Amino acid sequence: MASSGLATLAADTSTVTPRAGADYEAAREGTIVRLTDARARTVVSIVTDVGNVAFEMTVKGQNVLYFPSASVDTFRSRGGGLSGIPFVGPWANRLDEPAFYANGQRYALDPDLGNLRGSANPIHGFLSGARAWQVVEVRSDAHSAWVTSRLDVYRQPRWMAQWPFAHVVEITYRLREGVLEVETRIENLADEPMPVAIGFHPYFQLTDSTRADWTASIGARAHYRLTPAKIPTGETEPVSAVFADPRAVPLAHADLDDVFGDLVRDDKGRAVMTVTGRRQSLDVIVGPNYKAVVVWAPQHVGGDGPGSALPPNFICFEPMAAITDALNLAHKGLYAELQSVPARGTWTESFWVRPRGF
């Protein structure tokens, strides 16, 4: 579990030295934290000062996170970016206007503050490249290795001007038995409920093949119909109406930017999305407070843009606390699963990344 409440911060120079022969290690090297599971031969690396982004998860030397920057310094010089495992908030994906609704009140966003992505349809909030993350704890024991960092959103005037709910975000990356858990804890310091529309935008890859050989398994029953601007209409259709077999969707010619709900859950309320290559597989498992998943597997993007013979070699399974535009769709009565953090309360949930076949 993440450290509780407003825990005392560890000193910036803190580094945990593992016991000799320990299976798990957690070490801090400047602003990078590395978690090691020696038995599973897995290492997770997080750059804490630019979005608190996990940029590597190497399994027997193979990185399952897509991170196209030449180096962490290059990533830092660009102010971060959407690669590795970025947190997106206070809302994930698009809004249908430059404003959002909360508790019946309309809040207009201010483009002049310079911290929004997109104008007509602001996307992914303004926290993905945040530099104000503070490391709370870097530790390992006989069972796991972990790092907890926190973001005091309430301390930043330009953030509060866009999202006037004083809150704190804590994220714990925990490596255990070759599986990475990403736990998010949101503490609402405001005297009103705060809607929860956060998410993550992880970029995954397999190394035994290219995307032309991959298939995706989508553990959901409902597919949201979207407008041309990629905003849900509120209407859904069965996933089986979109894919002949949702358990094996070929990615070679797929061009996905799709929203899925009514997730297929086990007895713990968890749902699984999987990408499979020739031998390797990667499961992304989301907890019950993640109500939706966006799957993004485009044909063209960035440096792999038009003219490229091959689609970019990644797939994103995006854990979402609510669907795209949930803040505004809920106000219109078109979405019923929007969650809130009670005044002075907390919200917590995890997702897991489980490699297989390496």
C-alpha positions as CSV (number, residue, x, y, z in Angstrom):
1,M,0.0,0.0,0.0
2,A,1.1,3.6,-0.5
3,S,2.2,5.5,2.5
4,S,-0.8,7.1,4.3
5,G,-2.0,10.7,4.1
6,L,0.5,13.5,4.0
7,A,3.5,11.4,5.0
8,T,6.8,13.0,5.8
9,L,9.0,13.2,2.7
10,A,12.2,11.2,2.5
11,A,15.3,13.3,2.0
12,D,16.1,13.9,-1.7
13,T,19.4,12.1,-1.2
14,S,17.9,8.9,0.2
15,T,18.8,5.7,-1.4
16,V,17.9,2.3,-0.1
17,T,20.7,-0.3,-0.1
18,P,19.4,-3.8,-0.4
19,R,20.5,-6.7,1.7
20,A,23.1,-9.0,0.2
21,G,21.4,-11.7,-1.8
22,A,18.0,-10.1,-1.5
23,D,15.5,-10.9,-4.3
24,Y,14.1,-7.3,-4.3
25,E,16.0,-4.1,-4.5
26,A,14.9,-0.4,-4.6
27,A,17.5,2.2,-5.4
28,R,17.5,5.9,-6.1
29,E,20.0,7.4,-8.5
30,G,19.3,11.2,-8.6
31,T,15.8,11.5,-10.0
32,I,15.6,8.0,-11.3
33,V,14.3,5.1,-9.1
34,R,15.0,1.5,-10.1
35,L,13.0,-1.4,-8.7
36,T,14.5,-4.9,-9.2
37,D,13.1,-8.4,-8.9
38,A,16.2,-10.5,-9.2
39,R,14.4,-13.8,-9.3
40,A,12.1,-12.7,-12.2
41,R,15.0,-10.8,-13.8
42,T,12.7,-7.7,-14.0
43,V,13.7,-4.1,-13.5
44,V,11.3,-1.1,-13.5
45,S,12.8,2.4,-13.9
46,I,10.9,5.6,-13.0
47,V,11.9,9.2,-13.8
48,T,10.4,11.0,-10.8
49,D,10.9,14.6,-11.8
50,V,9.1,14.5,-15.2
51,G,5.6,13.2,-14.7
52,N,6.7,10.4,-12.4
53,V,6.8,8.3,-15.5
54,A,7.9,4.6,-15.6
55,F,10.0,4.5,-18.8
56,E,11.4,1.0,-18.6
57,M,10.1,-2.4,-17.5
58,T,12.8,-4.8,-18.7
59,V,12.1,-8.5,-18.5
60,K,15.2,-10.6,-19.0
61,G,16.7,-7.5,-20.8
62,Q,13.6,-6.8,-23.0
63,N,11.7,-3.5,-22.4
64,V,8.0,-4.0,-22.6
65,L,7.4,-0.2,-22.3
66,Y,7.5,1.9,-25.5
67,F,9.8,4.8,-24.8
68,P,11.1,6.3,-28.1
69,S,13.2,9.1,-26.5
70,A,16.9,8.7,-27.1
71,S,17.5,9.2,-23.4
72,V,15.9,10.3,-20.2
73,D,17.7,13.7,-20.7
74,T,16.0,14.1,-24.1
75,F,12.7,13.2,-22.5
76,R,13.3,15.7,-19.8
77,S,14.4,18.5,-22.2
78,R,11.1,18.0,-24.1
79,G,9.1,18.4,-20.9
80,G,8.1,14.8,-20.9
81,G,5.5,13.3,-23.3
82,L,3.1,10.4,-23.6
83,S,5.3,7.3,-23.6
84,G,6.1,4.8,-20.9
85,I,3.4,4.9,-18.2
86,P,2.2,8.5,-17.8
87,F,-0.5,9.6,-15.4
88,V,-3.2,11.8,-17.0
89,G,-5.3,14.1,-14.9
90,P,-7.4,15.7,-13.6
91,W,-9.2,14.2,-16.6
92,A,-8.2,11.6,-19.1
93,N,-8.8,11.9,-22.8
94,R,-11.1,14.5,-24.4
95,L,-13.7,16.9,-23.2
96,D,-16.5,18.0,-25.6
97,E,-15.9,21.7,-24.8
98,P,-13.3,23.8,-23.1
99,A,-15.2,23.4,-19.8
100,F,-16.3,20.7,-17.4
101,Y,-19.1,20.2,-14.9
102,A,-18.8,19.1,-11.3
103,N,-21.5,19.1,-8.7
104,G,-23.9,20.8,-11.1
105,Q,-21.5,23.7,-11.6
106,R,-19.9,24.6,-15.0
107,Y,-16.1,25.4,-14.8
108,A,-14.7,27.1,-17.8
109,L,-11.0,26.3,-18.7
110,D,-8.6,29.1,-19.4
111,P,-6.4,28.6,-22.5
112,D,-4.4,31.7,-21.7
113,L,-2.8,29.9,-18.8
114,G,-0.8,27.8,-21.3
115,N,-1.2,24.5,-19.6
116,L,-3.9,22.9,-21.7
117,R,-3.5,20.4,-24.6
118,G,-6.1,21.1,-27.3
119,S,-8.5,24.0,-27.5
120,A,-12.0,22.9,-28.7
121,N,-11.5,19.5,-27.1
122,P,-9.0,19.8,-24.3
123,I,-7.3,16.4,-23.7
124,H,-5.4,14.7,-20.9
125,G,-5.6,17.5,-18.4
126,F,-2.3,19.1,-17.5
127,L,-0.4,16.8,-15.1
128,S,1.3,14.3,-17.4
129,G,4.6,16.1,-17.5
130,A,4.4,17.6,-14.0
131,R,7.8,18.3,-12.4
132,A,6.5,18.9,-8.8
133,W,6.4,15.2,-7.9
134,Q,8.1,14.5,-4.6
135,V,9.5,11.1,-3.6
136,V,7.9,9.9,-0.3
137,E,9.4,6.4,0.1
138,V,11.9,4.1,-1.7
139,R,12.0,0.7,-0.1
140,S,12.3,-3.1,-0.6
141,D,11.7,-6.1,1.7
142,A,11.5,-9.8,1.3
143,H,8.3,-9.6,-0.7
144,S,8.5,-6.6,-3.1
145,A,10.3,-3.3,-4.1
146,W,8.4,-0.1,-4.3
147,V,8.5,3.7,-4.6
148,T,5.8,6.1,-3.6
149,S,5.7,9.7,-4.9
150,R,3.1,12.5,-4.4
151,L,1.9,15.5,-6.2
152,D,0.5,18.4,-4.2
153,V,-1.9,19.7,-6.9
154,Y,-3.3,22.3,-4.4
155,R,0.0,24.1,-4.2
156,Q,0.0,25.1,-7.9
157,P,-2.1,28.3,-8.7
158,R,-2.3,27.6,-12.4
159,W,-3.5,24.1,-11.8
160,M,-6.1,25.3,-9.3
161,A,-7.3,27.9,-11.7
162,Q,-8.2,25.1,-14.1
163,W,-9.4,22.5,-11.6
164,P,-10.4,24.2,-8.3
165,F,-10.5,21.1,-6.2
166,A,-7.6,21.0,-3.7
167,H,-6.2,17.5,-3.8
168,V,-3.1,15.3,-3.5
169,V,-2.2,12.4,-5.8
170,E,0.1,9.6,-4.5
171,I,1.3,6.9,-6.9
172,T,3.1,3.8,-5.8
173,Y,5.0,1.6,-8.2
174,R,5.4,-1.9,-6.7
175,L,7.3,-4.8,-8.2
176,R,6.4,-8.2,-6.9
177,E,6.9,-11.7,-8.4
178,G,7.6,-10.2,-11.8
179,V,4.4,-8.1,-11.9
180,L,4.3,-4.3,-11.7
181,E,1.4,-2.8,-9.6
182,V,0.6,0.9,-10.1
183,E,-1.5,2.1,-7.2
184,T,-3.1,5.6,-7.2
185,R,-4.4,7.3,-4.2
186,I,-6.2,10.6,-4.4
187,E,-6.9,12.7,-1.3
188,N,-9.6,15.4,-1.6
189,L,-8.7,18.3,0.6
190,A,-11.7,20.3,-0.6
191,D,-15.0,20.8,1.2
192,E,-17.0,19.5,-1.8
193,P,-16.9,16.1,-3.5
194,M,-14.3,15.9,-6.3
195,P,-15.2,13.9,-9.5
196,V,-12.7,11.3,-10.5
197,A,-11.9,11.2,-14.2
198,I,-8.2,10.4,-14.1
199,G,-6.4,7.6,-16.0
200,F,-3.1,6.3,-17.3
201,H,-1.9,6.2,-20.9
202,P,0.6,3.3,-20.9
203,Y,2.5,2.4,-24.0
204,F,3.3,-1.3,-24.3
205,Q,5.4,-3.3,-26.7
206,L,6.5,-6.9,-27.3
207,T,10.0,-7.7,-28.6
208,D,9.6,-11.1,-30.2
209,S,7.7,-9.8,-33.2
210,T,6.3,-6.6,-34.7
211,R,2.8,-5.3,-34.3
212,A,1.8,-7.1,-37.6
213,D,2.0,-10.3,-35.6
214,W,0.2,-9.2,-32.5
215,T,-3.3,-9.9,-31.3
216,A,-5.2,-8.1,-28.6
217,S,-7.7,-9.6,-26.2
218,I,-10.3,-7.1,-25.0
219,G,-12.0,-8.0,-21.7
220,A,-15.1,-5.9,-22.2
221,R,-18.7,-6.3,-23.2
222,A,-19.6,-2.8,-24.3
223,H,-18.1,-0.6,-27.0
224,Y,-18.9,3.2,-26.9
225,R,-20.1,4.8,-30.0
226,L,-18.0,8.0,-30.7
227,T,-18.5,11.2,-32.6
228,P,-16.0,12.2,-35.3
229,A,-14.2,14.2,-32.5
230,K,-13.8,10.9,-30.6
231,I,-16.3,11.9,-27.9
232,P,-18.7,9.1,-26.7
233,T,-22.3,9.7,-27.5
234,G,-23.4,7.8,-24.5
235,E,-24.7,4.9,-26.6
236,T,-23.0,1.5,-26.6
237,E,-23.0,-1.6,-28.7
238,P,-21.8,-5.1,-27.9
239,V,-18.0,-5.6,-28.5
240,S,-18.9,-8.6,-30.6
241,A,-20.6,-6.2,-33.0
242,V,-17.2,-4.5,-33.6
243,F,-14.8,-7.5,-33.5
244,A,-15.4,-11.0,-34.8
245,D,-13.6,-12.3,-31.8
246,P,-12.8,-9.8,-29.0
247,R,-10.4,-12.4,-27.5
248,A,-8.1,-12.3,-30.6
249,V,-8.2,-8.9,-32.4
250,P,-5.5,-8.8,-35.1
251,L,-3.5,-5.6,-34.9
252,A,-1.7,-5.6,-38.2
253,H,-4.3,-3.4,-39.9
254,A,-6.1,-2.1,-36.8
255,D,-6.6,1.6,-36.3
256,L,-8.0,1.8,-32.8
257,D,-8.8,4.7,-30.6
258,D,-11.8,3.1,-28.9
259,V,-13.6,3.3,-25.5
260,F,-14.7,0.1,-23.8
261,G,-16.9,-0.4,-20.7
262,D,-18.9,-3.1,-18.9
263,L,-15.5,-4.8,-18.3
264,V,-15.4,-8.6,-17.9
265,R,-14.4,-9.0,-14.2
266,D,-13.3,-11.9,-12.0
267,D,-14.4,-12.5,-8.4
268,K,-12.1,-9.7,-7.3
269,G,-13.6,-7.2,-9.7
270,R,-10.6,-7.2,-11.9
271,A,-10.6,-7.1,-15.7
272,V,-7.8,-8.2,-18.1
273,M,-6.6,-6.8,-21.5
274,T,-3.8,-8.8,-23.2
275,V,-1.5,-8.3,-26.2
276,T,0.1,-11.4,-27.5
277,G,3.0,-11.9,-30.0
278,R,4.7,-15.0,-31.2
279,R,5.7,-16.2,-27.7
280,Q,5.4,-13.2,-25.5
281,S,2.3,-11.8,-23.9
282,L,1.5,-8.9,-21.7
283,D,-1.6,-8.7,-19.4
284,V,-2.9,-5.4,-18.2
285,I,-5.2,-6.0,-15.2
286,V,-7.4,-3.2,-13.9
287,G,-9.1,-3.0,-10.5
288,P,-12.8,-2.4,-10.0
289,N,-12.6,1.4,-9.7
290,Y,-11.3,1.6,-13.2
291,K,-14.7,1.6,-15.0
292,A,-13.4,1.8,-18.6
293,V,-10.4,1.1,-20.8
294,V,-9.4,3.0,-23.9
295,V,-7.4,0.9,-26.5
296,W,-5.2,3.0,-28.8
297,A,-3.4,1.2,-31.6
298,P,-3.1,3.8,-34.4
299,Q,-1.9,3.2,-37.9
300,H,0.1,6.5,-38.0
301,V,1.5,8.7,-35.3
302,G,4.5,11.0,-34.8
303,G,7.7,9.8,-36.4
304,D,5.8,6.8,-37.7
305,G,3.4,9.1,-39.5
306,P,1.9,9.1,-43.0
307,G,4.2,7.5,-45.5
308,S,5.4,4.9,-43.1
309,A,4.8,1.3,-44.4
310,L,4.2,0.0,-40.9
311,P,2.1,1.2,-37.9
312,P,3.9,2.3,-34.8
313,N,5.1,-0.7,-32.8
314,F,3.0,-0.2,-29.6
315,I,-0.5,-0.6,-28.1
316,C,-2.0,1.4,-25.3
317,F,-4.4,-0.2,-22.8
318,E,-5.5,2.9,-20.9
319,P,-7.0,2.3,-17.4
320,M,-9.7,4.9,-16.9
321,A,-11.7,5.8,-13.8
322,A,-14.4,7.0,-16.2
323,I,-15.0,7.1,-19.9
324,T,-13.9,9.9,-22.1
325,D,-15.8,13.2,-21.4
326,A,-17.4,11.5,-18.4
327,L,-17.6,14.9,-16.5
328,N,-19.8,16.4,-19.1
329,L,-21.7,13.3,-20.1
330,A,-22.7,12.7,-16.5
331,H,-24.1,16.2,-16.2
332,K,-26.2,15.6,-19.4
333,G,-27.5,12.3,-17.9
334,L,-25.7,10.2,-20.4
335,Y,-23.3,8.5,-18.1
336,A,-24.0,6.9,-14.7
337,E,-20.6,5.6,-13.5
338,L,-18.8,8.8,-12.7
339,Q,-17.1,8.5,-9.2
340,S,-16.4,11.2,-6.7
341,V,-14.0,11.5,-3.8
342,P,-16.0,12.7,-0.8
343,A,-15.0,16.0,0.9
344,R,-11.9,15.2,2.9
345,G,-12.0,11.6,1.6
346,T,-9.8,9.4,-0.5
347,W,-10.0,7.3,-3.7
348,T,-7.6,4.4,-4.3
349,E,-7.2,1.9,-7.1
350,S,-4.5,-0.2,-8.9
351,F,-3.7,-1.7,-12.2
352,W,-1.1,-4.4,-12.8
353,V,1.3,-5.2,-15.7
354,R,2.1,-8.9,-16.0
355,P,4.5,-10.2,-18.7
356,R,4.4,-13.8,-19.8
357,G,6.5,-15.9,-22.1
358,F,9.8,-14.0,-21.8
